[in-house]
Structure formats: C-alpha cells, structure tokens
Amino acid sequence: MSPVRFRALPPLSGASQAVESEGACARDRADKPALENVGAYFNYAPPETLASEIAQGKNPPKEGEPTHLDGVFPISQPGNVPLRSKPVAITPVTNRSGTISYRVTGTLKPRTPQQREFRQNLDDAQALQVAWECKRMANGAEQRFKYTRLTQAELGQAETAVETLRGTGATLFDAAMYYRLHGPKAGTSKTMEELVQAFLAERETFVSTAQFENLRLTGEWFRDHIGGTTPLSSITTEQVQAWLKGRNVANKTYNTYRNDLSTIFAWACAVPREWLKTNPVQAVPRYGQKQLSKGRPEVMKIETCQALMATLEKEYPEWCCFFAVAMFSGIRPDINLGEMSKLAKCVGRDGIGTYLNGDHWHLTPEITKDRRHRDTRIKPNLKEWLAKYPPTPENLCPGKPTVYAEIRERFAIPYDGLRHTCISAFVAAHGSLAEAAMEFGNSEAMILRHYLRRFSKEDAHAFYNIRPSALPRVVPVQNVVKFEMSAMQ
C-alpha cells in the first residue's frame, strides 16, 4: 500500500497549538489553555523539495538529526507556518434576568461555519473551550504535509492521542497495548437521582428563582416517574416521550416540559461531565407553531368578579386585598414567584410608601416579570378596597396555597385570569391601546390581539364599580398608606 499524501494548508491558531504543546487534550480537564510561548506546527515539506534542498546544501540536517522518516523519506528542519484563525473564545453575556452566562465561539475547521454554545458557568465554558481546541488541533494537523499509511481521520486521532499522553511517560503504543489487554475502562453510571441533585445544585446560583423552580419541578417529576436509582445510560427516548404524553397538558406546556428536561440531560452530556453520550430528549419532537394554541386568553365574567369579591368579604377577608389589587391593577397574581409575592416581600422590606404613592403603584424591575419599571394607576374603587383592607405584606400575599387553590377552583378563575380581566376592562373603558400598553407592560400588538373588544363600555363601568360593602373600615397600621374618603371622591 502506497503512502497517502495530503494537500498542505497553514495550520490553525496558537490556541490549538497551546493544547498540543501543553497536553491539554484530556477530556476531564477544565483549565483554560495557556497561550504563552506557543510555536507553529511543524511544516514537513514534500520529499522532492527536501531532497533538492539537501543536494544543493541549502538545508543541511543538523548534527544528530535523522535524515529519513521511517527509513523512507528525508525530512527537513521544521519551519514555522503562519497562523490562520483565532482561538476559541469565551465571552460573558448578561441575561435579562441579570445573571451571567458564557458564550463559547470558535471555528473548528477551515471553511466551516463558526460554532457557538452557551454555558451557565465559567468552569463548563472552559471545559468546552479545551474540548474544541482539541478538535481544532486535530483538524489543523490534517492540513499539513504528511506521508503515512494511516487515513486522514486515523492520523488526526493519533496525533490527538499523542498529545493527550504527553507528560505521562507513556507512548501511544503503551496506551494501545493497555487497552488491548484490559479493555475499556469501566465507568460508574450515574443515576437519575444523582443527575437531578447535581444539576440543581449547580444551576441554583446561575438562574432566576422562577426558572430554577421550573427546572426543579420537571426534573423531580421525571425522576419520580422513571425511578431515582435508574442509570442514566438506560433511559431511552421512548420513555421520555411516554412520560411527556402522560402529563396530559396543553401543547405549549408539553414543549416547556420537554425543553426543561432536555436542558437537564444536555448538562449531563456536556464536558467535563460526559455522563451520557447522547441526550435522550433530543429526538423527542416539539409541537410547531401551527400546533400551539393561539386562542385569546380567558377572562372572567363581570358577574363572576362581583360574586368573587362579595364571597371574599364574607368568608375569606384576609384575601380581599390580594384579589382586589390583582384584579383592579393587573399585577400578576402568582403567590409563589409572581409579581404579587415579590411586591409583598418588597413592601415588608422597604415599606408601602416606596411602592404606593398617590394614585399609582410603582413597580420596580425587581418586581416586574419583564424587569422593567412600571407605573399602574389605582382606580377609585380599588382605593376603597385598600382603605378597608390595608396593603400590608400579609394582606398582599397571604401565602396559603391550598386556600388560594380552593378559591380559584370555586370561581373557575383561569391562569392569570385576574390580570386578563383587568386589561380587557381597561381597554374597553379607555379605548387606547397605547395607554394600556404603558399601564400593564405589554406591547400594543399584544393588547390589540388579546384584549380589544372583550368587554363593552357598560361591562367596564360595572367592573370598576365593584366596591367593598359598607362595613367599618380597617385602620391601617405601620408602613401602610391611609386612604381618606376625601381623596376617593
């Protein structure tokens, strides 16, 4: 079999050579490659050129330097070759939630698109950087002159293996013989329980509270379904798809569960962990845009709103402030991670005067879902509710999930139904998409698509006339703004 000759191109940048010279090819190493004192790849010129150089005395071999490669081809002194591309880079990126993630970018092979991936922490980003530099090293080595009986792919693997062993005292032949005698190293398979615990512990410091909670619930639900002691290597795409179908949720929620679970398994597949070779969720299909529900959000009937507030006064007076603020100001009503719970925490920390001033709620980026400041007007009927049921932290968010669920079920309150009803009534009363967009933090296009003409003007008038019964007013206590009747006229 005749040796194979490959076309010569300049190698890649100094970053890949750092991996080569520093021996940073080990898959379990997360150190950033050192780029100091990096030399270019050896440039082996064609043998006919070398023979001519040696014959003319232009490039004589140094003393002690071999003049043949495997006794077949003469070699010249290695020379430096110009570098072509930039090393794999890590760039910090600030997310909308205020957290920092890391973008890893690099061109792993000449004349191919640049690759880009994101990691939540610097250790994972640097581990990916090292892995990509290993690929760049192998691809760069393929572009120089070489005379070998190996195929191009085999030669790249051999060179990468040699650099991986550099500094260990072992040769590539030693490693091959060890593998031949002992077989592949038997690794310990991680379990689903270990994956969920390790993933959540790492993610807790990098993602928002709401996102962390979604990932936690999805991971724990699937863990409970599949079994905590189940080895990750035994989990199949069919099992994941069966679990998702068994949730019996809307298509959009199905996509959310699928994406969250895929994030967990992708983390297990990424370097430096590599607990799995492939992500079992990746092959699970998503629902496309045409299959997702595009219906308008549900709103409550005016009669239901009237009955709700009347019942709260009689049976659940501690919830009157919460429902009044959510329904008449459109503040998102989630009691665990939503705007109402955040508002209650901020009021307890800073006092009500920071967030309730005159006729407006002042919602800071710490409170709002989109992290933007928002001012929301307080209608006269809401002033009466707040005067009777003061906006203390306990009244703004009583924090009793079972009671809240009972009230929602009793009156069939849809998800975010209080906010959707408020926006629809506001648009009907004022007729301005721009005002509604500023008031509630939505775009005009969304207001037009979801809330226009949901109520008549008469309905809006009845909505804003839902007032508390004529019972003695509760006197506000410390850190609570006192509403005088004169201010409500």
Secondary structure, DSSP 8 states (H G I E B T S, - for coil): ---EE--------HHHHHHHHHTTT-TT-------TT---------HHHHHHHHHHTSS---TT--SSBTTTB-----------S---EEEEEE-TTS-EEEEEEE--STTS--EEEEESSHHHHHHHHHHHHHHHHHHHHTTS--EESS-HHHHHHHHHHHHHHTTTT--HHHHHHHHHHH-S------BHHHHHHHHHHHHTTTS-HHHHHHHHHHHHHHHHHH-TT-BGGG--HHHHHHHHHHT---HHHHHHHHHHHHHHHHHHHSTTT---SS-TTTTS----GGGS---------HHHHHHHHHHHHHH-GGGHHHHHHHHHH-----SSSSHHHHHHHHHHHH-GGGTEETTEEEE-TTTSTTS--EEEE--HHHHHHHHHS---HHHH----HHHHHHHHHHTT--TTHHHHHHHHHHHHHH--HHHHHHHHT--HHHHHHHTTTSS-HHHHHHHTT----S-------TT-----HHHH-
